[in-house]
Amino acid sequence: MKYVDLKALGKLAREIREKAGLNQAEAAARIGSTQSNVSSAERGKGTRYIRVALNIIEQIGGQHLEGPYYAVREKPQDYDVESNGS
């Protein structure tokens, strides 16, 4: 399984929006959201904004992240795997 953290997902959404030449309000109008939600999604402010970031990536950028192969974690350190001494 591949993982992406919320900050990386938000950064990708922001890069796509900016490449499309849209401000946050314009992007929000295109995906049926609000400027505030786009801002929060781009800053990785919580799992409730994942769909907003994905909508920007998919609807504006024309890219598709395949699930369930991607799992989103709130913090990069959530990926650390502790050795059990084996």
PyMOL Python script that loads the backbone (N, CA, C, O; Angstrom):
from pymol import cmd

cmd.read_pdbstr("""\
ATOM      1  N   MET A   1       0.848  -1.181   0.000  1.00  0.00           N
ATOM      2  CA  MET A   1       0.000   0.000   0.000  1.00  0.00           C
ATOM      3  C   MET A   1       0.885   1.233   0.000  1.00  0.00           C
ATOM      4  O   MET A   1       1.886   1.279   0.715  1.00  0.00           O
ATOM      5  N   LYS A   2       0.531   2.217  -0.784  1.00  0.00           N
ATOM      6  CA  LYS A   2       1.253   3.480  -0.817  1.00  0.00           C
ATOM      7  C   LYS A   2       0.542   4.465   0.099  1.00  0.00           C
ATOM      8  O   LYS A   2      -0.685   4.469   0.203  1.00  0.00           O
ATOM      9  N   TYR A   3       1.340   5.300   0.761  1.00  0.00           N
ATOM     10  CA  TYR A   3       0.788   6.278   1.684  1.00  0.00           C
ATOM     11  C   TYR A   3       1.123   7.681   1.226  1.00  0.00           C
ATOM     12  O   TYR A   3       2.167   7.917   0.618  1.00  0.00           O
ATOM     13  N   VAL A   4       0.251   8.589   1.517  1.00  0.00           N
ATOM     14  CA  VAL A   4       0.515  10.014   1.302  1.00  0.00           C
ATOM     15  C   VAL A   4      -0.026  10.747   2.529  1.00  0.00           C
ATOM     16  O   VAL A   4      -1.128  10.459   2.995  1.00  0.00           O
ATOM     17  N   ASP A   5       0.756  11.694   3.047  1.00  0.00           N
ATOM     18  CA  ASP A   5       0.261  12.424   4.210  1.00  0.00           C
ATOM     19  C   ASP A   5      -0.563  13.623   3.754  1.00  0.00           C
ATOM     20  O   ASP A   5      -0.499  14.020   2.591  1.00  0.00           O
ATOM     21  N   LEU A   6      -1.325  14.190   4.660  1.00  0.00           N
ATOM     22  CA  LEU A   6      -2.227  15.291   4.320  1.00  0.00           C
ATOM     23  C   LEU A   6      -1.494  16.505   3.768  1.00  0.00           C
ATOM     24  O   LEU A   6      -1.999  17.172   2.865  1.00  0.00           O
ATOM     25  N   LYS A   7      -0.321  16.798   4.290  1.00  0.00           N
ATOM     26  CA  LYS A   7       0.442  17.959   3.808  1.00  0.00           C
ATOM     27  C   LYS A   7       0.855  17.747   2.357  1.00  0.00           C
ATOM     28  O   LYS A   7       0.766  18.673   1.550  1.00  0.00           O
ATOM     29  N   ALA A   8       1.307  16.538   2.012  1.00  0.00           N
ATOM     30  CA  ALA A   8       1.712  16.245   0.637  1.00  0.00           C
ATOM     31  C   ALA A   8       0.510  16.291  -0.307  1.00  0.00           C
ATOM     32  O   ALA A   8       0.615  16.787  -1.428  1.00  0.00           O
ATOM     33  N   LEU A   9      -0.621  15.776   0.148  1.00  0.00           N
ATOM     34  CA  LEU A   9      -1.836  15.806  -0.660  1.00  0.00           C
ATOM     35  C   LEU A   9      -2.261  17.251  -0.910  1.00  0.00           C
ATOM     36  O   LEU A   9      -2.622  17.611  -2.030  1.00  0.00           O
ATOM     37  N   GLY A  10      -2.216  18.073   0.128  1.00  0.00           N
ATOM     38  CA  GLY A  10      -2.566  19.486   0.000  1.00  0.00           C
ATOM     39  C   GLY A  10      -1.615  20.232  -0.912  1.00  0.00           C
ATOM     40  O   GLY A  10      -2.034  21.079  -1.701  1.00  0.00           O
ATOM     41  N   LYS A  11      -0.337  19.916  -0.804  1.00  0.00           N
ATOM     42  CA  LYS A  11       0.668  20.571  -1.655  1.00  0.00           C
ATOM     43  C   LYS A  11       0.398  20.229  -3.118  1.00  0.00           C
ATOM     44  O   LYS A  11       0.464  21.109  -3.976  1.00  0.00           O
ATOM     45  N   LEU A  12       0.099  18.979  -3.412  1.00  0.00           N
ATOM     46  CA  LEU A  12      -0.209  18.575  -4.775  1.00  0.00           C
ATOM     47  C   LEU A  12      -1.449  19.312  -5.297  1.00  0.00           C
ATOM     48  O   LEU A  12      -1.465  19.778  -6.436  1.00  0.00           O
ATOM     49  N   ALA A  13      -2.478  19.414  -4.463  1.00  0.00           N
ATOM     50  CA  ALA A  13      -3.697  20.122  -4.859  1.00  0.00           C
ATOM     51  C   ALA A  13      -3.393  21.586  -5.157  1.00  0.00           C
ATOM     52  O   ALA A  13      -3.881  22.132  -6.146  1.00  0.00           O
ATOM     53  N   ARG A  14      -2.590  22.222  -4.308  1.00  0.00           N
ATOM     54  CA  ARG A  14      -2.232  23.625  -4.525  1.00  0.00           C
ATOM     55  C   ARG A  14      -1.450  23.796  -5.821  1.00  0.00           C
ATOM     56  O   ARG A  14      -1.727  24.711  -6.597  1.00  0.00           O
ATOM     57  N   GLU A  15      -0.475  22.921  -6.062  1.00  0.00           N
ATOM     58  CA  GLU A  15       0.325  23.009  -7.284  1.00  0.00           C
ATOM     59  C   GLU A  15      -0.547  22.873  -8.528  1.00  0.00           C
ATOM     60  O   GLU A  15      -0.355  23.592  -9.509  1.00  0.00           O
ATOM     61  N   ILE A  16      -1.495  21.959  -8.484  1.00  0.00           N
ATOM     62  CA  ILE A  16      -2.401  21.754  -9.622  1.00  0.00           C
ATOM     63  C   ILE A  16      -3.279  22.980  -9.827  1.00  0.00           C
ATOM     64  O   ILE A  16      -3.462  23.435 -10.956  1.00  0.00           O
ATOM     65  N   ARG A  17      -3.823  23.515  -8.734  1.00  0.00           N
ATOM     66  CA  ARG A  17      -4.677  24.712  -8.839  1.00  0.00           C
ATOM     67  C   ARG A  17      -3.901  25.867  -9.431  1.00  0.00           C
ATOM     68  O   ARG A  17      -4.385  26.540 -10.342  1.00  0.00           O
ATOM     69  N   GLU A  18      -2.693  26.106  -8.920  1.00  0.00           N
ATOM     70  CA  GLU A  18      -1.884  27.218  -9.405  1.00  0.00           C
ATOM     71  C   GLU A  18      -1.488  27.012 -10.870  1.00  0.00           C
ATOM     72  O   GLU A  18      -1.498  27.963 -11.651  1.00  0.00           O
ATOM     73  N   LYS A  19      -1.144  25.791 -11.242  1.00  0.00           N
ATOM     74  CA  LYS A  19      -0.784  25.500 -12.641  1.00  0.00           C
ATOM     75  C   LYS A  19      -1.966  25.771 -13.571  1.00  0.00           C
ATOM     76  O   LYS A  19      -1.786  26.177 -14.719  1.00  0.00           O
ATOM     77  N   ALA A  20      -3.179  25.541 -13.060  1.00  0.00           N
ATOM     78  CA  ALA A  20      -4.381  25.804 -13.854  1.00  0.00           C
ATOM     79  C   ALA A  20      -4.702  27.298 -13.904  1.00  0.00           C
ATOM     80  O   ALA A  20      -5.609  27.711 -14.627  1.00  0.00           O
ATOM     81  N   GLY A  21      -3.963  28.114 -13.139  1.00  0.00           N
ATOM     82  CA  GLY A  21      -4.169  29.562 -13.147  1.00  0.00           C
ATOM     83  C   GLY A  21      -5.404  30.002 -12.372  1.00  0.00           C
ATOM     84  O   GLY A  21      -5.994  31.042 -12.666  1.00  0.00           O
ATOM     85  N   LEU A  22      -5.792  29.200 -11.378  1.00  0.00           N
ATOM     86  CA  LEU A  22      -6.986  29.511 -10.596  1.00  0.00           C
ATOM     87  C   LEU A  22      -6.607  29.978  -9.199  1.00  0.00           C
ATOM     88  O   LEU A  22      -5.641  29.491  -8.613  1.00  0.00           O
ATOM     89  N   ASN A  23      -7.379  30.932  -8.666  1.00  0.00           N
ATOM     90  CA  ASN A  23      -7.219  31.249  -7.256  1.00  0.00           C
ATOM     91  C   ASN A  23      -8.101  30.275  -6.471  1.00  0.00           C
ATOM     92  O   ASN A  23      -8.836  29.488  -7.069  1.00  0.00           O
ATOM     93  N   GLN A  24      -8.036  30.321  -5.157  1.00  0.00           N
ATOM     94  CA  GLN A  24      -8.788  29.366  -4.338  1.00  0.00           C
ATOM     95  C   GLN A  24     -10.292  29.475  -4.550  1.00  0.00           C
ATOM     96  O   GLN A  24     -10.985  28.459  -4.594  1.00  0.00           O
ATOM     97  N   ALA A  25     -10.801  30.691  -4.683  1.00  0.00           N
ATOM     98  CA  ALA A  25     -12.248  30.873  -4.873  1.00  0.00           C
ATOM     99  C   ALA A  25     -12.706  30.287  -6.205  1.00  0.00           C
ATOM    100  O   ALA A  25     -13.772  29.676  -6.284  1.00  0.00           O
ATOM    101  N   GLU A  26     -11.904  30.471  -7.246  1.00  0.00           N
ATOM    102  CA  GLU A  26     -12.253  29.927  -8.558  1.00  0.00           C
ATOM    103  C   GLU A  26     -12.223  28.402  -8.546  1.00  0.00           C
ATOM    104  O   GLU A  26     -13.100  27.749  -9.112  1.00  0.00           O
ATOM    105  N   ALA A  27     -11.212  27.847  -7.900  1.00  0.00           N
ATOM    106  CA  ALA A  27     -11.123  26.386  -7.791  1.00  0.00           C
ATOM    107  C   ALA A  27     -12.312  25.847  -7.001  1.00  0.00           C
ATOM    108  O   ALA A  27     -12.901  24.830  -7.368  1.00  0.00           O
ATOM    109  N   ALA A  28     -12.657  26.528  -5.927  1.00  0.00           N
ATOM    110  CA  ALA A  28     -13.790  26.100  -5.103  1.00  0.00           C
ATOM    111  C   ALA A  28     -15.079  26.089  -5.916  1.00  0.00           C
ATOM    112  O   ALA A  28     -15.874  25.155  -5.809  1.00  0.00           O
ATOM    113  N   ALA A  29     -15.288  27.116  -6.722  1.00  0.00           N
ATOM    114  CA  ALA A  29     -16.492  27.186  -7.554  1.00  0.00           C
ATOM    115  C   ALA A  29     -16.529  26.022  -8.545  1.00  0.00           C
ATOM    116  O   ALA A  29     -17.591  25.454  -8.803  1.00  0.00           O
ATOM    117  N   ARG A  30     -15.377  25.673  -9.094  1.00  0.00           N
ATOM    118  CA  ARG A  30     -15.313  24.571 -10.055  1.00  0.00           C
ATOM    119  C   ARG A  30     -15.644  23.228  -9.441  1.00  0.00           C
ATOM    120  O   ARG A  30     -16.245  22.377 -10.097  1.00  0.00           O
ATOM    121  N   ILE A  31     -15.259  23.025  -8.184  1.00  0.00           N
ATOM    122  CA  ILE A  31     -15.474  21.715  -7.560  1.00  0.00           C
ATOM    123  C   ILE A  31     -16.687  21.696  -6.630  1.00  0.00           C
ATOM    124  O   ILE A  31     -16.979  20.675  -6.007  1.00  0.00           O
ATOM    125  N   GLY A  32     -17.385  22.813  -6.537  1.00  0.00           N
ATOM    126  CA  GLY A  32     -18.575  22.867  -5.693  1.00  0.00           C
ATOM    127  C   GLY A  32     -18.271  22.913  -4.209  1.00  0.00           C
ATOM    128  O   GLY A  32     -18.942  22.266  -3.404  1.00  0.00           O
ATOM    129  N   SER A  33     -17.247  23.689  -3.851  1.00  0.00           N
ATOM    130  CA  SER A  33     -16.860  23.809  -2.449  1.00  0.00           C
ATOM    131  C   SER A  33     -16.744  25.292  -2.102  1.00  0.00           C
ATOM    132  O   SER A  33     -17.299  26.144  -2.796  1.00  0.00           O
ATOM    133  N   THR A  34     -16.025  25.590  -1.033  1.00  0.00           N
ATOM    134  CA  THR A  34     -15.817  26.973  -0.624  1.00  0.00           C
ATOM    135  C   THR A  34     -14.325  27.293  -0.636  1.00  0.00           C
ATOM    136  O   THR A  34     -13.486  26.394  -0.581  1.00  0.00           O
ATOM    137  N   GLN A  35     -14.008  28.576  -0.708  1.00  0.00           N
ATOM    138  CA  GLN A  35     -12.610  29.008  -0.671  1.00  0.00           C
ATOM    139  C   GLN A  35     -11.954  28.572   0.625  1.00  0.00           C
ATOM    140  O   GLN A  35     -10.792  28.166   0.633  1.00  0.00           O
ATOM    141  N   SER A  36     -12.689  28.654   1.713  1.00  0.00           N
ATOM    142  CA  SER A  36     -12.167  28.254   3.018  1.00  0.00           C
ATOM    143  C   SER A  36     -11.792  26.774   3.039  1.00  0.00           C
ATOM    144  O   SER A  36     -10.753  26.401   3.583  1.00  0.00           O
ATOM    145  N   ASN A  37     -12.638  25.933   2.448  1.00  0.00           N
ATOM    146  CA  ASN A  37     -12.348  24.503   2.398  1.00  0.00           C
ATOM    147  C   ASN A  37     -11.124  24.217   1.531  1.00  0.00           C
ATOM    148  O   ASN A  37     -10.308  23.359   1.869  1.00  0.00           O
ATOM    149  N   VAL A  38     -10.998  24.934   0.414  1.00  0.00           N
ATOM    150  CA  VAL A  38      -9.829  24.753  -0.452  1.00  0.00           C
ATOM    151  C   VAL A  38      -8.563  25.146   0.304  1.00  0.00           C
ATOM    152  O   VAL A  38      -7.557  24.440   0.243  1.00  0.00           O
ATOM    153  N   SER A  39      -8.612  26.252   1.006  1.00  0.00           N
ATOM    154  CA  SER A  39      -7.466  26.695   1.793  1.00  0.00           C
ATOM    155  C   SER A  39      -7.077  25.644   2.834  1.00  0.00           C
ATOM    156  O   SER A  39      -5.899  25.314   2.975  1.00  0.00           O
ATOM    157  N   SER A  40      -8.048  25.129   3.548  1.00  0.00           N
ATOM    158  CA  SER A  40      -7.777  24.114   4.573  1.00  0.00           C
ATOM    159  C   SER A  40      -7.220  22.837   3.959  1.00  0.00           C
ATOM    160  O   SER A  40      -6.305  22.226   4.513  1.00  0.00           O
ATOM    161  N   ALA A  41      -7.769  22.431   2.815  1.00  0.00           N
ATOM    162  CA  ALA A  41      -7.292  21.227   2.134  1.00  0.00           C
ATOM    163  C   ALA A  41      -5.844  21.397   1.696  1.00  0.00           C
ATOM    164  O   ALA A  41      -5.033  20.483   1.850  1.00  0.00           O
ATOM    165  N   GLU A  42      -5.522  22.559   1.155  1.00  0.00           N
ATOM    166  CA  GLU A  42      -4.163  22.809   0.675  1.00  0.00           C
ATOM    167  C   GLU A  42      -3.156  22.870   1.811  1.00  0.00           C
ATOM    168  O   GLU A  42      -1.973  22.608   1.596  1.00  0.00           O
ATOM    169  N   ARG A  43      -3.592  23.204   2.995  1.00  0.00           N
ATOM    170  CA  ARG A  43      -2.702  23.254   4.162  1.00  0.00           C
ATOM    171  C   ARG A  43      -2.697  21.943   4.923  1.00  0.00           C
ATOM    172  O   ARG A  43      -2.006  21.826   5.935  1.00  0.00           O
ATOM    173  N   GLY A  44      -3.457  20.942   4.458  1.00  0.00           N
ATOM    174  CA  GLY A  44      -3.480  19.639   5.126  1.00  0.00           C
ATOM    175  C   GLY A  44      -4.048  19.715   6.523  1.00  0.00           C
ATOM    176  O   GLY A  44      -3.516  19.099   7.447  1.00  0.00           O
ATOM    177  N   LYS A  45      -5.133  20.469   6.690  1.00  0.00           N
ATOM    178  CA  LYS A  45      -5.669  20.760   8.019  1.00  0.00           C
ATOM    179  C   LYS A  45      -6.576  19.690   8.615  1.00  0.00           C
ATOM    180  O   LYS A  45      -7.189  19.931   9.655  1.00  0.00           O
ATOM    181  N   GLY A  46      -6.680  18.557   8.016  1.00  0.00           N
ATOM    182  CA  GLY A  46      -7.484  17.500   8.636  1.00  0.00           C
ATOM    183  C   GLY A  46      -8.093  16.573   7.601  1.00  0.00           C
ATOM    184  O   GLY A  46      -8.237  16.921   6.429  1.00  0.00           O
ATOM    185  N   THR A  47      -8.442  15.400   8.059  1.00  0.00           N
ATOM    186  CA  THR A  47      -8.975  14.387   7.149  1.00  0.00           C
ATOM    187  C   THR A  47     -10.307  14.793   6.540  1.00  0.00           C
ATOM    188  O   THR A  47     -10.688  14.263   5.496  1.00  0.00           O
ATOM    189  N   ARG A  48     -11.020  15.714   7.163  1.00  0.00           N
ATOM    190  CA  ARG A  48     -12.316  16.125   6.600  1.00  0.00           C
ATOM    191  C   ARG A  48     -12.169  16.885   5.288  1.00  0.00           C
ATOM    192  O   ARG A  48     -13.156  17.100   4.585  1.00  0.00           O
ATOM    193  N   TYR A  49     -10.937  17.296   4.946  1.00  0.00           N
ATOM    194  CA  TYR A  49     -10.689  18.038   3.711  1.00  0.00           C
ATOM    195  C   TYR A  49     -10.062  17.181   2.608  1.00  0.00           C
ATOM    196  O   TYR A  49      -9.718  17.699   1.546  1.00  0.00           O
ATOM    197  N   ILE A  50      -9.913  15.894   2.847  1.00  0.00           N
ATOM    198  CA  ILE A  50      -9.324  15.000   1.842  1.00  0.00           C
ATOM    199  C   ILE A  50     -10.106  15.058   0.542  1.00  0.00           C
ATOM    200  O   ILE A  50      -9.512  15.170  -0.530  1.00  0.00           O
ATOM    201  N   ARG A  51     -11.426  14.985   0.620  1.00  0.00           N
ATOM    202  CA  ARG A  51     -12.236  14.969  -0.590  1.00  0.00           C
ATOM    203  C   ARG A  51     -12.063  16.259  -1.383  1.00  0.00           C
ATOM    204  O   ARG A  51     -12.077  16.228  -2.613  1.00  0.00           O
ATOM    205  N   VAL A  52     -11.900  17.388  -0.707  1.00  0.00           N
ATOM    206  CA  VAL A  52     -11.690  18.662  -1.393  1.00  0.00           C
ATOM    207  C   VAL A  52     -10.375  18.606  -2.175  1.00  0.00           C
ATOM    208  O   VAL A  52     -10.332  18.973  -3.349  1.00  0.00           O
ATOM    209  N   ALA A  53      -9.312  18.148  -1.527  1.00  0.00           N
ATOM    210  CA  ALA A  53      -8.016  18.032  -2.207  1.00  0.00           C
ATOM    211  C   ALA A  53      -8.112  17.073  -3.388  1.00  0.00           C
ATOM    212  O   ALA A  53      -7.594  17.360  -4.467  1.00  0.00           O
ATOM    213  N   LEU A  54      -8.769  15.941  -3.188  1.00  0.00           N
ATOM    214  CA  LEU A  54      -8.916  14.972  -4.275  1.00  0.00           C
ATOM    215  C   LEU A  54      -9.734  15.541  -5.425  1.00  0.00           C
ATOM    216  O   LEU A  54      -9.434  15.273  -6.588  1.00  0.00           O
ATOM    217  N   ASN A  55     -10.757  16.319  -5.117  1.00  0.00           N
ATOM    218  CA  ASN A  55     -11.553  16.943  -6.175  1.00  0.00           C
ATOM    219  C   ASN A  55     -10.711  17.906  -7.007  1.00  0.00           C
ATOM    220  O   ASN A  55     -10.857  17.955  -8.228  1.00  0.00           O
ATOM    221  N   ILE A  56      -9.845  18.661  -6.371  1.00  0.00           N
ATOM    222  CA  ILE A  56      -8.959  19.562  -7.105  1.00  0.00           C
ATOM    223  C   ILE A  56      -8.039  18.746  -8.006  1.00  0.00           C
ATOM    224  O   ILE A  56      -7.891  19.044  -9.192  1.00  0.00           O
ATOM    225  N   ILE A  57      -7.428  17.726  -7.439  1.00  0.00           N
ATOM    226  CA  ILE A  57      -6.489  16.887  -8.187  1.00  0.00           C
ATOM    227  C   ILE A  57      -7.184  16.218  -9.375  1.00  0.00           C
ATOM    228  O   ILE A  57      -6.653  16.197 -10.486  1.00  0.00           O
ATOM    229  N   GLU A  58      -8.371  15.675  -9.128  1.00  0.00           N
ATOM    230  CA  GLU A  58      -9.070  14.921 -10.164  1.00  0.00           C
ATOM    231  C   GLU A  58      -9.813  15.816 -11.153  1.00  0.00           C
ATOM    232  O   GLU A  58      -9.672  15.641 -12.364  1.00  0.00           O
ATOM    233  N   GLN A  59     -10.597  16.765 -10.661  1.00  0.00           N
ATOM    234  CA  GLN A  59     -11.449  17.564 -11.542  1.00  0.00           C
ATOM    235  C   GLN A  59     -10.699  18.685 -12.250  1.00  0.00           C
ATOM    236  O   GLN A  59     -10.990  18.992 -13.406  1.00  0.00           O
ATOM    237  N   ILE A  60      -9.752  19.290 -11.576  1.00  0.00           N
ATOM    238  CA  ILE A  60      -9.019  20.395 -12.184  1.00  0.00           C
ATOM    239  C   ILE A  60      -7.741  19.887 -12.859  1.00  0.00           C
ATOM    240  O   ILE A  60      -7.385  20.328 -13.951  1.00  0.00           O
ATOM    241  N   GLY A  61      -7.066  18.962 -12.196  1.00  0.00           N
ATOM    242  CA  GLY A  61      -5.804  18.458 -12.736  1.00  0.00           C
ATOM    243  C   GLY A  61      -5.932  17.291 -13.685  1.00  0.00           C
ATOM    244  O   GLY A  61      -4.986  16.953 -14.395  1.00  0.00           O
ATOM    245  N   GLY A  62      -7.107  16.669 -13.702  1.00  0.00           N
ATOM    246  CA  GLY A  62      -7.301  15.530 -14.583  1.00  0.00           C
ATOM    247  C   GLY A  62      -6.506  14.304 -14.177  1.00  0.00           C
ATOM    248  O   GLY A  62      -6.317  13.391 -14.981  1.00  0.00           O
ATOM    249  N   GLN A  63      -6.039  14.273 -12.934  1.00  0.00           N
ATOM    250  CA  GLN A  63      -5.301  13.130 -12.420  1.00  0.00           C
ATOM    251  C   GLN A  63      -6.229  12.296 -11.555  1.00  0.00           C
ATOM    252  O   GLN A  63      -7.237  12.791 -11.051  1.00  0.00           O
ATOM    253  N   HIS A  64      -5.887  11.042 -11.388  1.00  0.00           N
ATOM    254  CA  HIS A  64      -6.714  10.170 -10.553  1.00  0.00           C
ATOM    255  C   HIS A  64      -5.827   9.384  -9.606  1.00  0.00           C
ATOM    256  O   HIS A  64      -4.905   8.686 -10.031  1.00  0.00           O
ATOM    257  N   LEU A  65      -6.113   9.503  -8.325  1.00  0.00           N
ATOM    258  CA  LEU A  65      -5.416   8.691  -7.328  1.00  0.00           C
ATOM    259  C   LEU A  65      -6.257   7.449  -7.088  1.00  0.00           C
ATOM    260  O   LEU A  65      -7.418   7.544  -6.689  1.00  0.00           O
ATOM    261  N   GLU A  66      -5.683   6.313  -7.325  1.00  0.00           N
ATOM    262  CA  GLU A  66      -6.408   5.051  -7.201  1.00  0.00           C
ATOM    263  C   GLU A  66      -6.518   4.632  -5.746  1.00  0.00           C
ATOM    264  O   GLU A  66      -5.513   4.589  -5.036  1.00  0.00           O
ATOM    265  N   GLY A  67      -7.677   4.334  -5.312  1.00  0.00           N
ATOM    266  CA  GLY A  67      -7.880   3.751  -3.989  1.00  0.00           C
ATOM    267  C   GLY A  67      -8.335   2.334  -4.175  1.00  0.00           C
ATOM    268  O   GLY A  67      -8.827   2.021  -5.259  1.00  0.00           O
ATOM    269  N   PRO A  68      -8.218   1.484  -3.252  1.00  0.00           N
ATOM    270  CA  PRO A  68      -7.728   1.717  -1.882  1.00  0.00           C
ATOM    271  C   PRO A  68      -6.221   1.642  -1.755  1.00  0.00           C
ATOM    272  O   PRO A  68      -5.710   1.409  -0.659  1.00  0.00           O
ATOM    273  N   TYR A  69      -5.502   1.833  -2.839  1.00  0.00           N
ATOM    274  CA  TYR A  69      -4.057   1.692  -2.812  1.00  0.00           C
ATOM    275  C   TYR A  69      -3.352   2.850  -2.130  1.00  0.00           C
ATOM    276  O   TYR A  69      -2.160   2.768  -1.835  1.00  0.00           O
ATOM    277  N   TYR A  70      -4.077   3.919  -1.880  1.00  0.00           N
ATOM    278  CA  TYR A  70      -3.505   5.054  -1.171  1.00  0.00           C
ATOM    279  C   TYR A  70      -4.229   5.222   0.151  1.00  0.00           C
ATOM    280  O   TYR A  70      -5.459   5.253   0.198  1.00  0.00           O
ATOM    281  N   ALA A  71      -3.482   5.327   1.197  1.00  0.00           N
ATOM    282  CA  ALA A  71      -4.053   5.607   2.504  1.00  0.00           C
ATOM    283  C   ALA A  71      -3.488   6.943   2.959  1.00  0.00           C
ATOM    284  O   ALA A  71      -2.291   7.195   2.821  1.00  0.00           O
ATOM    285  N   VAL A  72      -4.323   7.778   3.485  1.00  0.00           N
ATOM    286  CA  VAL A  72      -3.893   9.104   3.912  1.00  0.00           C
ATOM    287  C   VAL A  72      -3.742   9.116   5.419  1.00  0.00           C
ATOM    288  O   VAL A  72      -4.641   8.697   6.148  1.00  0.00           O
ATOM    289  N   ARG A  73      -2.614   9.592   5.874  1.00  0.00           N
ATOM    290  CA  ARG A  73      -2.330   9.701   7.300  1.00  0.00           C
ATOM    291  C   ARG A  73      -2.159  11.175   7.631  1.00  0.00           C
ATOM    292  O   ARG A  73      -1.733  11.963   6.787  1.00  0.00           O
ATOM    293  N   GLU A  74      -2.488  11.540   8.847  1.00  0.00           N
ATOM    294  CA  GLU A  74      -2.386  12.947   9.228  1.00  0.00           C
ATOM    295  C   GLU A  74      -0.956  13.400   9.451  1.00  0.00           C
ATOM    296  O   GLU A  74      -0.638  14.563   9.202  1.00  0.00           O
ATOM    297  N   LYS A  75      -0.076  12.504   9.919  1.00  0.00           N
ATOM    298  CA  LYS A  75       1.293  12.887  10.216  1.00  0.00           C
ATOM    299  C   LYS A  75       2.247  11.895   9.563  1.00  0.00           C
ATOM    300  O   LYS A  75       2.000  10.690   9.596  1.00  0.00           O
ATOM    301  N   PRO A  76       3.333  12.385   8.969  1.00  0.00           N
ATOM    302  CA  PRO A  76       4.287  11.477   8.343  1.00  0.00           C
ATOM    303  C   PRO A  76       4.818  10.423   9.303  1.00  0.00           C
ATOM    304  O   PRO A  76       5.087   9.295   8.888  1.00  0.00           O
ATOM    305  N   GLN A  77       4.975  10.769  10.587  1.00  0.00           N
ATOM    306  CA  GLN A  77       5.512   9.799  11.527  1.00  0.00           C
ATOM    307  C   GLN A  77       4.561   8.621  11.762  1.00  0.00           C
ATOM    308  O   GLN A  77       4.957   7.615  12.350  1.00  0.00           O
ATOM    309  N   ASP A  78       3.321   8.740  11.310  1.00  0.00           N
ATOM    310  CA  ASP A  78       2.392   7.624  11.425  1.00  0.00           C
ATOM    311  C   ASP A  78       2.865   6.421  10.606  1.00  0.00           C
ATOM    312  O   ASP A  78       2.351   5.315  10.773  1.00  0.00           O
ATOM    313  N   TYR A  79       3.845   6.636   9.719  1.00  0.00           N
ATOM    314  CA  TYR A  79       4.319   5.558   8.861  1.00  0.00           C
ATOM    315  C   TYR A  79       5.447   4.764   9.488  1.00  0.00           C
ATOM    316  O   TYR A  79       5.799   3.693   8.993  1.00  0.00           O
ATOM    317  N   ASP A  80       6.021   5.272  10.571  1.00  0.00           N
ATOM    318  CA  ASP A  80       7.136   4.573  11.194  1.00  0.00           C
ATOM    319  C   ASP A  80       6.707   3.200  11.660  1.00  0.00           C
ATOM    320  O   ASP A  80       5.655   3.021  12.274  1.00  0.00           O
ATOM    321  N   VAL A  81       7.549   2.244  11.351  1.00  0.00           N
ATOM    322  CA  VAL A  81       7.278   0.870  11.765  1.00  0.00           C
ATOM    323  C   VAL A  81       8.337   0.509  12.791  1.00  0.00           C
ATOM    324  O   VAL A  81       9.536   0.629  12.540  1.00  0.00           O
ATOM    325  N   GLU A  82       7.878   0.069  13.940  1.00  0.00           N
ATOM    326  CA  GLU A  82       8.813  -0.314  14.985  1.00  0.00           C
ATOM    327  C   GLU A  82       9.267  -1.737  14.782  1.00  0.00           C
ATOM    328  O   GLU A  82       8.476  -2.616  14.441  1.00  0.00           O
ATOM    329  N   SER A  83      10.530  -1.952  14.993  1.00  0.00           N
ATOM    330  CA  SER A  83      11.067  -3.300  14.873  1.00  0.00           C
ATOM    331  C   SER A  83      10.673  -4.087  16.108  1.00  0.00           C
ATOM    332  O   SER A  83      10.690  -3.563  17.222  1.00  0.00           O
ATOM    333  N   ASN A  84      10.317  -5.348  15.906  1.00  0.00           N
ATOM    334  CA  ASN A  84       9.959  -6.183  17.054  1.00  0.00           C
ATOM    335  C   ASN A  84      11.147  -7.037  17.473  1.00  0.00           C
ATOM    336  O   ASN A  84      10.999  -7.969  18.263  1.00  0.00           O
ATOM    337  N   GLY A  85      12.341  -6.715  16.938  1.00  0.00           N
ATOM    338  CA  GLY A  85      13.552  -7.430  17.327  1.00  0.00           C
ATOM    339  C   GLY A  85      13.785  -8.691  16.534  1.00  0.00           C
ATOM    340  O   GLY A  85      14.721  -9.433  16.833  1.00  0.00           O
ATOM    341  N   SER A  86      12.962  -8.965  15.528  1.00  0.00           N
ATOM    342  CA  SER A  86      13.152 -10.179  14.733  1.00  0.00           C
ATOM    343  C   SER A  86      14.236  -9.973  13.710  1.00  0.00           C
ATOM    344  O   SER A  86      14.543 -10.886  12.943  1.00  0.00           O
TER     345      SER A  86
END
""", "prot")
cmd.dss("prot")
cmd.show_as("cartoon", "prot")
cmd.util.cbc("prot")
cmd.orient("prot")
